[in-house]
Amino acid sequence: MRLRKHHFIKIIVSLLLVIAALAGYSIITPDYLPKPYGHPYIPLPAHTYVPLPGDLPYRFEISAHATVRRDPVYATSEPYWITIYYQAFKAEVQITYKPVKADKQLLRSYIEDCYKLCMKHQVRASAIDSDILQFPTGVTATFMTLQGQVSSPFQFYTTDGVEHFLRGVVYFSTSQENDYLAPIIQFIKEDIIHLLHTLRWKKGGDWA
């Protein structure tokens, strides 16, 4: 009987030592629970704007943090096509321009082309939203937002319906996910809204 009691006491003591060891390990061992996924902070400059340079049939204000480029391939055939380039963000806004010539059928073809080109991103876009934006200056623009992991998060076009048609497409030449780029996308979107707000058409040598 005494042997059994002695054996039982040894078991109890061993269990207490194991419990104490585990408790001490939990105190000195750091917490290795997985951390929530996040992205590094992206510092963004303040929005400042300058007039668009060059002799063009349209004018507006662009970000002071961007530069204007011209593609030499289209320098002769499309002299009014420009690219607004954000070097810090590896992003660009491609601006294409077409004269309407008071031709409703021609205007309709330009608009159809815009939607066709936008739909090419449908393979990767989770959704495409279209909104009509109206500005106090009388400018009306169709703004298309593409959701998901797409290289072009938004596109737009605007026209006076008689002489001018302008299309803009935003592209990112980076492999970063759009969740990471979200602050930059919003920053450039605000620049585009300002661009449209300050847009003027050249008509007969004057600015409308």
Backbone as a printed PyTorch tensor [residue, N CA C, xyz], in Angstrom:
tensor([[[  0.8360,  -1.2160,   0.0000],
         [  0.0000,   0.0000,   0.0000],
         [  0.8640,   1.2560,   0.0000]],

        [[  1.9220,   1.2550,   0.8170],
         [  2.8150,   2.4030,   0.9000],
         [  3.5280,   2.6310,  -0.4350]],

        [[  3.8540,   1.5080,  -1.1370],
         [  4.5310,   1.6470,  -2.4190],
         [  3.6260,   2.3130,  -3.4380]],

        [[  2.3470,   1.9050,  -3.4350],
         [  1.4060,   2.5210,  -4.3720],
         [  1.2480,   4.0120,  -4.0830]],

        [[  1.1750,   4.3580,  -2.7800],
         [  1.0140,   5.7630,  -2.4030],
         [  2.2370,   6.5640,  -2.8140]],

        [[  3.4080,   5.9880,  -2.6120],
         [  4.6370,   6.6700,  -2.9920],
         [  4.7020,   6.8800,  -4.5050]],

        [[  4.2670,   5.8710,  -5.2560],
         [  4.2600,   5.9750,  -6.7190],
         [  3.2830,   7.0630,  -7.1800]],

        [[  2.1350,   7.1570,  -6.5320],
         [  1.1260,   8.1720,  -6.8690],
         [  1.6510,   9.5820,  -6.6260]],

        [[  2.3870,   9.7390,  -5.5070],
         [  2.9520,  11.0520,  -5.1830],
         [  3.9770,  11.4580,  -6.2310]],

        [[  4.7810,  10.5040,  -6.7150],
         [  5.7690,  10.8140,  -7.7450],
         [  5.0930,  11.2800,  -9.0330]],

        [[  3.9710,  10.6640,  -9.3620],
         [  3.2420,  11.0640, -10.5760],
         [  2.7220,  12.4880, -10.4490]],

        [[  2.1710,  12.8010,  -9.2500],
         [  1.6250,  14.1530,  -9.0150],
         [  2.7390,  15.1910,  -9.1190]],

        [[  3.8890,  14.8950,  -8.5160],
         [  5.0180,  15.8280,  -8.5470],
         [  5.4990,  16.0370,  -9.9750]],

        [[  5.5600,  14.9680, -10.7560],
         [  5.9990,  15.0710, -12.1520],
         [  5.0470,  15.9400, -12.9560]],

        [[  3.7390,  15.7610, -12.7470],
         [  2.7550,  16.5790, -13.4640],
         [  2.8830,  18.0470, -13.1120]],

        [[  3.1170,  18.3410, -11.8380],
         [  3.2660,  19.7260, -11.4080],
         [  4.5000,  20.3630, -12.0380]],

        [[  5.5870,  19.5680, -12.1440],
         [  6.7970,  20.1050, -12.7740],
         [  6.5780,  20.3940, -14.2550]],

        [[  5.8200,  19.5300, -14.9450],
         [  5.5200,  19.7440, -16.3570],
         [  4.6780,  21.0040, -16.5440]],

        [[  3.6640,  21.1590, -15.6720],
         [  2.7890,  22.3380, -15.7540],
         [  3.5900,  23.6020, -15.5080]],

        [[  4.4930,  23.5820, -14.5320],
         [  5.3140,  24.7510, -14.2300],
         [  6.2330,  25.0960, -15.3980]],

        [[  6.7920,  24.0420, -16.0190],
         [  7.6830,  24.2790, -17.1560],
         [  6.9350,  24.9030, -18.3210]],

        [[  5.7190,  24.4040, -18.5900],
         [  4.9120,  24.9600, -19.6820],
         [  4.5190,  26.3990, -19.4120]],

        [[  4.1840,  26.6920, -18.1610],
         [  3.8100,  28.0580, -17.7960],
         [  4.9850,  29.0070, -17.9910]],

        [[  6.1810,  28.5630, -17.6020],
         [  7.3570,  29.4050, -17.7780],
         [  7.6910,  29.6150, -19.2420]],

        [[  7.4890,  28.5990, -20.0550],
         [  7.7740,  28.7150, -21.4890],
         [  6.8390,  29.7150, -22.1550]],

        [[  5.5550,  29.7050, -21.7350],
         [  4.5870,  30.6370, -22.3270],
         [  4.8930,  32.0670, -21.9590]],

        [[  5.5690,  32.2740, -20.8220],
         [  5.8980,  33.6350, -20.3940],
         [  7.0630,  34.1910, -21.2080]],

        [[  8.0760,  33.3490, -21.4340],
         [  9.2850,  33.8550, -22.0910],
         [  9.2310,  33.7210, -23.6080]],

        [[  8.2790,  32.9420, -24.1320],
         [  8.1940,  32.7530, -25.5800],
         [  7.3980,  33.8830, -26.2000]],

        [[  7.9040,  34.5910, -27.2160],
         [  7.1590,  35.6910, -27.8540],
         [  5.9310,  35.1690, -28.5920]],

        [[  4.9810,  36.0620, -28.8120],
         [  3.7420,  35.7250, -29.4960],
         [  3.9850,  35.6570, -30.9980]],

        [[  3.8430,  34.4670, -31.5830],
         [  4.0970,  34.2700, -32.9980],
         [  2.8170,  34.1210, -33.7960]],

        [[  1.7330,  34.6990, -33.3080],
         [  0.4810,  34.6540, -34.0560],
         [  0.6470,  35.4290, -35.3600]],

        [[  0.0490,  34.9330, -36.4570],
         [  0.1890,  35.6490, -37.7400],
         [ -0.3710,  37.0580, -37.6670]],

        [[  0.3490,  37.9980, -38.2390],
         [ -0.0670,  39.3960, -38.2480],
         [ -0.9850,  39.6630, -39.4280]],

        [[ -1.9030,  40.5960, -39.2750],
         [ -2.7780,  40.9190, -40.4030],
         [ -1.9870,  41.4720, -41.5790]],

        [[ -2.4020,  41.1210, -42.8030],
         [ -1.7080,  41.5380, -44.0180],
         [ -1.9300,  43.0310, -44.2530]],

        [[ -0.8840,  43.7370, -44.6260],
         [ -1.0220,  45.1670, -44.8760],
         [ -0.0190,  45.6360, -45.9060]],

        [[ -0.1150,  46.9120, -46.2730],
         [  0.7800,  47.5060, -47.2530],
         [  1.5210,  48.6690, -46.6170]],

        [[  2.7120,  48.9500, -47.0710],
         [  3.4520,  50.0920, -46.5200],
         [  2.7650,  51.4180, -46.8490]],

        [[  2.9920,  52.3970, -46.0020],
         [  2.4090,  53.7220, -46.1910],
         [  3.0350,  54.4160, -47.3970]],

        [[  2.1980,  55.0200, -48.2420],
         [  2.6790,  55.7230, -49.4240],
         [  2.4900,  57.2300, -49.2090]],

        [[  3.5670,  57.9850, -49.0400],
         [  3.4210,  59.4370, -48.8800],
         [  3.0410,  60.0740, -50.2110]],

        [[  2.0380,  60.9120, -50.2000],
         [  1.5680,  61.5720, -51.4170],
         [  1.7400,  63.0830, -51.2890]],

        [[  2.1260,  63.7410, -52.3750],
         [  2.2930,  65.2050, -52.3140],
         [  0.9380,  65.9060, -52.3190]],

        [[  0.9620,  67.1880, -52.0440],
         [ -0.2660,  67.9800, -52.1130],
         [ -0.6410,  68.1980, -53.5780]],

        [[ -1.9350,  68.3230, -53.8290],
         [ -2.4080,  68.5830, -55.1860],
         [ -2.0920,  70.0280, -55.5860]],

        [[ -1.2700,  70.1790, -56.5880],
         [ -0.9970,  71.4920, -57.1800],
         [ -1.0530,  71.3430, -58.6940]],

        [[ -1.4850,  72.4190, -59.3800],
         [ -1.7490,  72.3040, -60.8090],
         [ -1.1020,  73.4340, -61.5960]],

        [[ -0.8180,  73.1070, -62.8600],
         [ -0.2460,  74.0800, -63.7870],
         [ -0.9830,  73.9650, -65.1150]],

        [[ -0.9680,  75.0210, -65.9440],
         [ -1.6410,  74.9440, -67.2530],
         [ -0.9720,  73.9290, -68.1710]],

        [[ -1.7630,  73.2660, -68.9800],
         [ -1.2330,  72.3390, -69.9720],
         [ -0.4410,  73.1150, -71.0150]],

        [[  0.8170,  72.7440, -71.2570],
         [  1.6200,  73.4730, -72.2600],
         [  1.2820,  73.0150, -73.6800]],

        [[  1.6110,  73.8620, -74.6460],
         [  1.4480,  73.4850, -76.0420],
         [  0.2550,  74.1400, -76.7030]],

        [[  0.2920,  74.1740, -78.0170],
         [ -0.7940,  74.7360, -78.8230],
         [ -1.7170,  73.5920, -79.2440]],

        [[ -2.8030,  73.4240, -78.5240],
         [ -3.7280,  72.3150, -78.7240],
         [ -5.1540,  72.8420, -78.8600]],

        [[ -6.0660,  72.0500, -79.4340],
         [ -7.4570,  72.5060, -79.5390],
         [ -8.2350,  72.3640, -78.2280]],

        [[ -7.5620,  71.9990, -77.1830],
         [ -8.1570,  71.8900, -75.8480],
         [ -7.1170,  72.3640, -74.8420]],

        [[ -7.5930,  72.7490, -73.6870],
         [ -6.6630,  73.1110, -72.6240],
         [ -7.2990,  72.7690, -71.2840]],

        [[ -6.4520,  72.4900, -70.3310],
         [ -6.8870,  72.1960, -68.9680],
         [ -5.6740,  72.2850, -68.0660]],

        [[ -5.8700,  72.0790, -66.7930],
         [ -4.7580,  72.0980, -65.8530],
         [ -4.3650,  70.6720, -65.4950]],

        [[ -3.0470,  70.4380, -65.4010],
         [ -2.5370,  69.1230, -65.0290],
         [ -1.7600,  69.2270, -63.7260]],

        [[ -1.4700,  68.0840, -63.1510],
         [ -0.7130,  68.0610, -61.9020],
         [  0.6920,  68.6090, -62.1070]],

        [[  1.1550,  69.3820, -61.1450],
         [  2.5340,  69.8900, -61.1850],
         [  3.5370,  68.7600, -60.9700]],

        [[  3.0530,  67.5920, -60.5460],
         [  3.9230,  66.4400, -60.3070],
         [  4.0010,  65.5280, -61.5260]],

        [[  3.4250,  65.9660, -62.6400],
         [  3.4410,  65.1680, -63.8700],
         [  4.0810,  65.9720, -64.9930]],

        [[  4.4940,  65.2740, -66.0330],
         [  5.0590,  65.9130, -67.2170],
         [  4.2780,  65.4660, -68.4440]],

        [[  4.3500,  66.2600, -69.5020],
         [  3.6390,  65.9470, -70.7420],
         [  4.6220,  65.3660, -71.7490]],

        [[  4.2360,  64.2560, -72.3270],
         [  5.0460,  63.6020, -73.3410],
         [  4.2310,  63.4490, -74.6220]],

        [[  4.9320,  63.3200, -75.7240],
         [  4.3080,  63.0500, -77.0140],
         [  4.9540,  61.8130, -77.6150]],

        [[  4.1320,  60.9170, -78.1080],
         [  4.6340,  59.7040, -78.7320],
         [  5.0990,  60.0350, -80.1460]],

        [[  6.3830,  59.8470, -80.4460],
         [  6.8790,  60.1950, -81.7880],
         [  6.2030,  59.4000, -82.8980]],

        [[  5.6430,  58.2430, -82.5630],
         [  4.9660,  57.4230, -83.5710],
         [  3.7510,  58.1520, -84.1370]],

        [[  3.0630,  58.9180, -83.2430],
         [  1.8460,  59.6150, -83.6600],
         [  2.0490,  61.1100, -83.8370]],

        [[  3.2760,  61.5540, -83.8190],
         [  3.5590,  62.9910, -83.8790],
         [  2.9730,  63.6450, -85.1210]],

        [[  2.9650,  62.9370, -86.2360],
         [  2.4590,  63.4940, -87.4930],
         [  0.9940,  63.1720, -87.7120]],

        [[  0.6310,  61.9090, -87.5310],
         [ -0.7490,  61.4790, -87.8050],
         [ -1.7300,  61.9670, -86.7500]],

        [[ -1.3010,  62.0370, -85.4880],
         [ -2.1810,  62.4760, -84.3900],
         [ -1.4390,  63.5100, -83.5500]],

        [[ -1.3170,  64.7340, -84.0250],
         [ -0.4990,  65.7400, -83.3260],
         [ -1.0840,  66.2020, -81.9900]],

        [[ -2.3510,  65.8740, -81.7210],
         [ -2.9890,  66.3390, -80.4940],
         [ -3.1150,  65.2400, -79.4440]],

        [[ -2.4280,  64.1270, -79.6600],
         [ -2.3870,  63.0700, -78.6580],
         [ -1.2140,  63.3310, -77.7200]],

        [[ -1.4710,  63.2490, -76.4300],
         [ -0.4180,  63.4780, -75.4380],
         [ -0.5050,  62.4220, -74.3440]],

        [[  0.5610,  62.3360, -73.5660],
         [  0.5850,  61.4700, -72.3870],
         [  1.0050,  62.2970, -71.1910]],

        [[  0.2070,  62.2550, -70.1370],
         [  0.5350,  62.9210, -68.8790],
         [  1.1860,  61.8660, -67.9950]],

        [[  2.4600,  62.0380, -67.7200],
         [  3.2480,  60.9880, -67.0780],
         [  3.6000,  61.3520, -65.6360]],

        [[  3.3120,  60.4170, -64.7160],
         [  3.6680,  60.5430, -63.2980],
         [  4.8640,  59.6230, -63.0280]],

        [[  6.0390,  60.1710, -63.0790],
         [  7.2470,  59.3530, -62.9220],
         [  7.3030,  58.6940, -61.5440]],

        [[  6.9280,  59.4190, -60.4990],
         [  7.0200,  58.8820, -59.1370],
         [  6.0970,  57.6890, -58.9330]],

        [[  4.9990,  57.6350, -59.6870],
         [  4.0080,  56.5720, -59.5050],
         [  4.0410,  55.5200, -60.6140]],

        [[  4.8840,  55.7180, -61.6170],
         [  4.9100,  54.8320, -62.7820],
         [  3.5130,  54.7160, -63.3880]],

        [[  2.9020,  55.8550, -63.5560],
         [  1.5410,  55.9120, -64.0830],
         [  1.4690,  56.9660, -65.1700]],

        [[  0.5070,  56.7930, -66.0680],
         [  0.3240,  57.7660, -67.1350],
         [ -1.1450,  57.8730, -67.5130]],

        [[ -1.5050,  59.0670, -67.9840],
         [ -2.8460,  59.3190, -68.5130],
         [ -2.6820,  59.5770, -70.0020]],

        [[ -3.1540,  58.6590, -70.8020],
         [ -3.0560,  58.7980, -72.2550],
         [ -4.2680,  59.5680, -72.7690]],

        [[ -4.0020,  60.7090, -73.3740],
         [ -5.0640,  61.5680, -73.9060],
         [ -5.0780,  61.4540, -75.4320]],

        [[ -6.2050,  61.0450, -75.9760],
         [ -6.3710,  61.0160, -77.4320],
         [ -7.4890,  61.9850, -77.8140]],

        [[ -7.3190,  62.6150, -78.9440],
         [ -8.2590,  63.6470, -79.3870],
         [ -8.6530,  63.3970, -80.8420]],

        [[ -9.9500,  63.6200, -81.1260],
         [-10.4480,  63.4790, -82.4900],
         [-11.4010,  64.6360, -82.8020]],

        [[-11.3090,  65.1930, -83.9960],
         [-12.2930,  66.2100, -84.4030],
         [-13.6210,  65.5270, -84.7720]],

        [[-14.7090,  66.1500, -84.4000],
         [-16.0280,  65.5710, -84.6680],
         [-16.5810,  66.0200, -86.0190]],

        [[-16.2820,  67.2490, -86.4120],
         [-16.6880,  67.7970, -87.7130],
         [-18.2100,  67.8370, -87.8810]],

        [[-18.9120,  68.0320, -86.7750],
         [-20.3850,  68.1040, -86.7920],
         [-21.0140,  66.8660, -87.4290]],

        [[-20.3330,  65.7490, -87.3330],
         [-20.7900,  64.4980, -87.9320],
         [-21.2530,  63.5660, -86.8050]],

        [[-22.5610,  63.3850, -86.6610],
         [-23.1130,  62.5760, -85.5710],
         [-22.6990,  61.1090, -85.6860]],

        [[-22.6230,  60.6220, -86.9110],
         [-22.2050,  59.2330, -87.1060],
         [-20.7450,  59.0330, -86.6990]],

        [[-19.9070,  60.0110, -87.0230],
         [-18.5030,  59.9550, -86.6360],
         [-18.3740,  59.9910, -85.1120]],

        [[-19.1490,  60.8610, -84.4700],
         [-19.1340,  60.9440, -83.0130],
         [-19.5800,  59.6280, -82.3910]],

        [[-20.6180,  59.0290, -82.9550],
         [-21.1100,  57.7510, -82.4340],
         [-20.0310,  56.6670, -82.5320]],

        [[-19.2660,  56.6950, -83.6200],
         [-18.2070,  55.6910, -83.7730],
         [-17.0990,  55.8950, -82.7450]],

        [[-16.7960,  57.1500, -82.4160],
         [-15.7880,  57.4230, -81.3870],
         [-16.2410,  56.8700, -80.0310]],

        [[-17.4950,  57.1100, -79.7070],
         [-18.0280,  56.6430, -78.4190],
         [-18.0540,  55.1220, -78.3760]],

        [[-18.4600,  54.4930, -79.4590],
         [-18.4820,  53.0260, -79.5120],
         [-17.0810,  52.4560, -79.3370]],

        [[-16.1030,  53.1050, -79.9410],
         [-14.7170,  52.6510, -79.7920],
         [-14.2680,  52.7300, -78.3390]],

        [[-14.7000,  53.7690, -77.6390],
         [-14.3460,  53.9090, -76.2220],
         [-14.8330,  52.7150, -75.4150]],

        [[-16.0790,  52.3280, -75.6270],
         [-16.6470,  51.2030, -74.8780],
         [-15.9970,  49.8850, -75.2910]],

        [[-15.6960,  49.7240, -76.5690],
         [-15.0330,  48.5030, -77.0240],
         [-13.6530,  48.3650, -76.3870]],

        [[-12.8950,  49.4580, -76.3660],
         [-11.5570,  49.4210, -75.7780],
         [-11.6290,  49.1750, -74.2710]],

        [[-12.6330,  49.7410, -73.6370],
         [-12.8030,  49.5270, -72.1970],
         [-13.1480,  48.0670, -71.9030]],

        [[-14.0060,  47.4770, -72.7290],
         [-14.4460,  46.1010, -72.5170],
         [-13.3170,  45.0910, -72.6930]],

        [[-12.2270,  45.4920, -73.3330],
         [-11.0910,  44.5860, -73.4750],
         [-10.4890,  44.2310, -72.1130]],

        [[-10.7340,  45.0710, -71.1190],
         [-10.2290,  44.8060, -69.7690],
         [-11.1970,  43.9500, -68.9590]],

        [[-12.3120,  43.5720, -69.5590],
         [-13.3510,  42.8400, -68.8330],
         [-12.8600,  41.4720, -68.3540]],

        [[-11.8710,  40.9060, -69.0310],
         [-11.3490,  39.5940, -68.6540],
         [-10.7980,  39.6130, -67.2330]],

        [[-10.1520,  40.7200, -66.8600],
         [ -9.5330,  40.8150, -65.5400],
         [-10.3170,  41.6900, -64.5720]],

        [[-11.2120,  42.5030, -65.0920],
         [-11.9860,  43.4050, -64.2250],
         [-13.1200,  42.6390, -63.5390]],

        [[-13.2840,  42.8670, -62.2390],
         [-14.3880,  42.2400, -61.5060],
         [-15.6890,  43.0030, -61.7170]],

        [[-15.5860,  44.2680, -62.0940],
         [-16.7670,  45.0830, -62.3820],
         [-16.3390,  46.3320, -63.1270]],

        [[-17.2420,  46.8620, -63.9530],
         [-17.0090,  48.1130, -64.6660],
         [-18.2100,  49.0210, -64.4210]],

        [[-17.9670,  50.1450, -63.7810],
         [-19.0320,  51.1060, -63.4620],
         [-18.8830,  52.3340, -64.3530]],

        [[-20.0050,  52.8520, -64.7930],
         [-20.0050,  54.0310, -65.6640],
         [-20.8330,  55.1340, -65.0200]],

        [[-20.2680,  56.3340, -64.9470],
         [-20.9500,  57.4830, -64.3540],
         [-20.8580,  58.6810, -65.2930]],

        [[-21.8910,  59.5080, -65.2700],
         [-21.9150,  60.7580, -66.0270],
         [-21.5640,  61.8930, -65.0690]],

        [[-20.5070,  62.6200, -65.3710],
         [-20.0730,  63.7380, -64.5420],
         [-20.3780,  65.0450, -65.2620]],

        [[-21.0170,  65.9620, -64.5620],
         [-21.3430,  67.2740, -65.1250],
         [-20.6610,  68.3500, -64.2960]],

        [[-20.0770,  69.3250, -64.9880],
         [-19.3120,  70.3670, -64.3290],
         [-19.9520,  71.7340, -64.5740]],

        [[-19.7330,  72.6830, -63.6650],
         [-20.3400,  74.0120, -63.8170],
         [-19.9630,  74.7080, -65.1240]],

        [[-18.8380,  74.3220, -65.7190],
         [-18.3920,  74.9400, -66.9730],
         [-19.2250,  74.4820, -68.1710]],

        [[-20.0830,  73.4810, -67.9550],
         [-20.8750,  72.9340, -69.0560],
         [-20.3040,  71.6530, -69.6240]],

        [[-19.1070,  71.2740, -69.1870],
         [-18.4840,  70.0340, -69.6510],
         [-19.2010,  68.8380, -69.0270]],

        [[-19.4940,  67.8490, -69.8590],
         [-20.0670,  66.5850, -69.4070],
         [-19.1300,  65.4590, -69.8240]],

        [[-18.8310,  64.5660, -68.8990],
         [-17.8960,  63.4800, -69.1830],
         [-18.4720,  62.1570, -68.7090]],

        [[-18.1610,  61.1050, -69.4410],
         [-18.5020,  59.7460, -69.0250],
         [-17.2530,  59.1350, -68.4060]],

        [[-17.3810,  58.7040, -67.1740],
         [-16.2540,  58.2170, -66.3800],
         [-16.4740,  56.7390, -66.0870]],

        [[-15.5370,  55.8960, -66.5120],
         [-15.6660,  54.4440, -66.3320],
         [-14.6120,  53.9480, -65.3470]],

        [[-15.0700,  53.3280, -64.2600],
         [-14.1910,  52.7920, -63.2270],
         [-14.1240,  51.2760, -63.3580]],

        [[-12.9150,  50.7400, -63.4230],
         [-12.7090,  49.3010, -63.5620],
         [-12.1950,  48.7420, -62.2420]],

        [[-12.9610,  47.8300, -61.6490],
         [-12.5920,  47.2220, -60.3820],
         [-11.7750,  45.9630, -60.6270]],

        [[-10.9020,  45.6230, -59.6720],
         [-10.1160,  44.4060, -59.7820],
         [ -8.6760,  44.6810, -60.1660]],

        [[ -7.9510,  43.6130, -60.4480],
         [ -6.5260,  43.7050, -60.7620],
         [ -6.3470,  44.0080, -62.2450]],

        [[ -6.5470,  45.2920, -62.5940],
         [ -6.4510,  45.7250, -63.9850],
         [ -5.3550,  46.7840, -64.1030]],

        [[ -4.7580,  46.8790, -65.2860],
         [ -3.6950,  47.8690, -65.4990],
         [ -4.2630,  49.2700, -65.6960]],

        [[ -5.5520,  49.3480, -66.0760],
         [ -6.2110,  50.6400, -66.2860],
         [ -7.4030,  50.7400, -65.3380]],

        [[ -7.2590,  51.4150, -64.1810],
         [ -8.3430,  51.4640, -63.2060],
         [ -9.5010,  52.3660, -63.6010]],

        [[ -9.2680,  53.3440, -64.4680],
         [-10.3950,  54.1370, -64.9650],
         [-10.0700,  54.8050, -66.2910]],

        [[-11.1680,  55.0850, -67.0140],
         [-11.1000,  55.7090, -68.3280],
         [-12.2340,  56.7260, -68.4190]],

        [[-12.1230,  57.6510, -69.3560],
         [-13.1750,  58.6550, -69.5000],
         [-13.1750,  59.2050, -70.9180]],

        [[-14.2980,  59.8020, -71.2790],
         [-14.3460,  60.5480, -72.5430],
         [-15.3020,  61.7200, -72.3800]],

        [[-15.0740,  62.7360, -73.1830],
         [-15.9150,  63.9250, -73.1550],
         [-15.9520,  64.5470, -74.5470]],

        [[-17.0250,  65.2490, -74.8420],
         [-17.1950,  65.8660, -76.1550],
         [-18.1330,  67.0600, -76.0390]],

        [[-17.9530,  68.0100, -76.9530],
         [-18.9230,  69.1040, -77.0190],
         [-20.0540,  68.7550, -77.9820]],

        [[-19.9510,  67.5790, -78.6100],
         [-21.0050,  67.0940, -79.4950],
         [-20.9600,  67.6440, -80.8980]],

        [[-20.0590,  68.5980, -81.1710],
         [-20.0280,  69.2550, -82.4860],
         [-18.6300,  69.2110, -83.1050]],

        [[-17.6290,  69.6600, -82.3500],
         [-16.2860,  69.7900, -82.9020],
         [-15.2370,  68.8910, -82.2610]],

        [[-15.3650,  68.6340, -80.9680],
         [-14.2640,  68.0230, -80.2260],
         [-14.6760,  66.7180, -79.5320]],

        [[-13.7360,  65.7880, -79.5230],
         [-13.9060,  64.5420, -78.7700],
         [-12.5680,  64.1990, -78.1260]],

        [[-12.5810,  63.9580, -76.8210],
         [-11.3550,  63.6850, -76.0830],
         [-11.5630,  62.4550, -75.1950]],

        [[-10.5840,  61.5740, -75.2200],
         [-10.6260,  60.3490, -74.4080],
         [ -9.3680,  60.2690, -73.5520]],

        [[ -9.5180,  59.7920, -72.3280],
         [ -8.3870,  59.6120, -71.4360],
         [ -8.3910,  58.2300, -70.8260]],

        [[ -7.2090,  57.6190, -70.7370],
         [ -7.0540,  56.2870, -70.1470],
         [ -5.8760,  56.3220, -69.1820]],

        [[ -6.0940,  55.8490, -67.9770],
         [ -5.0430,  55.8160, -66.9700],
         [ -4.4260,  54.4180, -66.9450]],

        [[ -3.0910,  54.3620, -67.0260],
         [ -2.3650,  53.0970, -67.0060],
         [ -1.2930,  53.1280, -65.9230]],

        [[ -1.0850,  51.9600, -65.3080],
         [  0.0160,  51.7840, -64.3650],
         [  0.9760,  50.7460, -64.9310]],

        [[  2.2500,  51.1100, -65.0560],
         [  3.2660,  50.1850, -65.5450],
         [  4.0350,  49.6070, -64.3650]],

        [[  3.3090,  48.9430, -63.4690],
         [  3.9030,  48.3430, -62.2820],
         [  3.1800,  47.0470, -61.9760]],

        [[  3.8850,  46.1200, -61.3150],
         [  3.2970,  44.8220, -60.9710],
         [  2.5990,  44.8480, -59.6230]],

        [[  2.5980,  45.9880, -58.9450],
         [  1.9560,  46.0860, -57.6360],
         [  0.4460,  45.8630, -57.7560]],

        [[ -0.1390,  45.2520, -56.7370],
         [ -1.5760,  45.0250, -56.7210],
         [ -2.3120,  46.3470, -56.5440]],

        [[ -3.5380,  46.3990, -57.0630],
         [ -4.3040,  47.6380, -56.9950],
         [ -4.7040,  47.9980, -55.5670]],

        [[ -4.7410,  47.0140, -54.6580],
         [ -4.9910,  47.3370, -53.2500],
         [ -3.8690,  48.2150, -52.7160]],

        [[ -2.6470,  47.8920, -53.1050],
         [ -1.4880,  48.6910, -52.7020],
         [ -1.5260,  50.0630, -53.3710]],

        [[ -1.9720,  50.0860, -54.6310],
         [ -1.9840,  51.3240, -55.4090],
         [ -3.1970,  52.2050, -55.1120]],

        [[ -4.1230,  51.7370, -54.3030],
         [ -5.3840,  52.4560, -54.0740],
         [ -5.1930,  53.9350, -53.7350]],

        [[ -4.2690,  54.3170, -52.8360],
         [ -4.0960,  55.7590, -52.5520],
         [ -3.6230,  56.5320, -53.7750]],

        [[ -2.7440,  55.9270, -54.5910],
         [ -2.2500,  56.5940, -55.7880],
         [ -3.3610,  56.7140, -56.8260]],

        [[ -4.1450,  55.6500, -56.9730],
         [ -5.2750,  55.6770, -57.9060],
         [ -6.2330,  56.8000, -57.5390]],

        [[ -6.5280,  56.9360, -56.2510],
         [ -7.4200,  57.9980, -55.8060],
         [ -6.7940,  59.3670, -56.0470]],

        [[ -5.4880,  59.4760, -55.8450],
         [ -4.7780,  60.7410, -56.0590],
         [ -4.9000,  61.1740, -57.5240]],

        [[ -4.6480,  60.2420, -58.4490],
         [ -4.7300,  60.5760, -59.8730],
         [ -6.1780,  60.8080, -60.2980]],

        [[ -7.1010,  60.0960, -59.6890],
         [ -8.5130,  60.3180, -60.0010],
         [ -8.9200,  61.7550, -59.6800]],

        [[ -8.4500,  62.2720, -58.5640],
         [ -8.7400,  63.6650, -58.2070],
         [ -8.1280,  64.6190, -59.2280]],

        [[ -6.9390,  64.2720, -59.7340],
         [ -6.3140,  65.0960, -60.7820],
         [ -7.1540,  65.0750, -62.0580]],

        [[ -7.7310,  63.9290, -62.3950],
         [ -8.5670,  63.8160, -63.5930],
         [ -9.8370,  64.6470, -63.4340]],

        [[-10.4270,  64.5990, -62.2580],
         [-11.6260,  65.4150, -62.0030],
         [-11.2850,  66.8930, -62.1810]],

        [[-10.1230,  67.2910, -61.6870],
         [ -9.6920,  68.6920, -61.8570],
         [ -9.4490,  68.9930, -63.3270]],

        [[ -8.8560,  68.0650, -64.0500],
         [ -8.6290,  68.2310, -65.4860],
         [ -9.9430,  68.5240, -66.2050]],

        [[-10.9580,  67.7290, -65.9190],
         [-12.2600,  67.9020, -66.5680],
         [-12.9350,  69.1970, -66.1160]],

        [[-12.7310,  69.5510, -64.8660],
         [-13.3240,  70.7850, -64.3370],
         [-12.7470,  72.0220, -65.0190]],

        [[-11.4840,  71.9380, -65.4440],
         [-10.8210,  73.0980, -66.0630],
         [-10.7440,  72.9850, -67.5860]],

        [[-11.3700,  71.9560, -68.1600],
         [-11.2990,  71.7370, -69.6080],
         [-12.0070,  72.8450, -70.3830]],

        [[-11.3370,  73.3390, -71.4300],
         [-11.9230,  74.3140, -72.3530],
         [-11.6220,  73.8620, -73.7770]],

        [[-12.5530,  74.1560, -74.6920],
         [-12.3640,  73.8160, -76.1040],
         [-12.0100,  75.0820, -76.8820]],

        [[-11.1820,  74.9170, -77.8730],
         [-10.8470,  76.0230, -78.7600],
         [-11.8210,  76.0340, -79.9340]],

        [[-12.5000,  77.1590, -80.1050],
         [-13.4950,  77.2800, -81.1680],
         [-13.2620,  78.5710, -81.9460]],

        [[-12.8510,  78.4420, -83.2020],
         [-12.6320,  79.6100, -84.0340],
         [-11.6030,  80.5670, -83.4930]],

        [[-10.5740,  80.0300, -82.8560],
         [ -9.5310,  80.8880, -82.3170],
         [ -9.7920,  81.3730, -80.8990]],

        [[-11.0160,  81.1820, -80.4090],
         [-11.3710,  81.5810, -79.0490],
         [-11.5550,  80.3200, -78.1780]],

        [[-11.6160,  80.5560, -76.8680],
         [-11.7960,  79.4480, -75.9250],
         [-13.1930,  79.4820, -75.3540]],

        [[-13.9080,  78.3600, -75.5230],
         [-15.2890,  78.2690, -75.0210],
         [-15.2930,  77.9780, -73.5360]]])
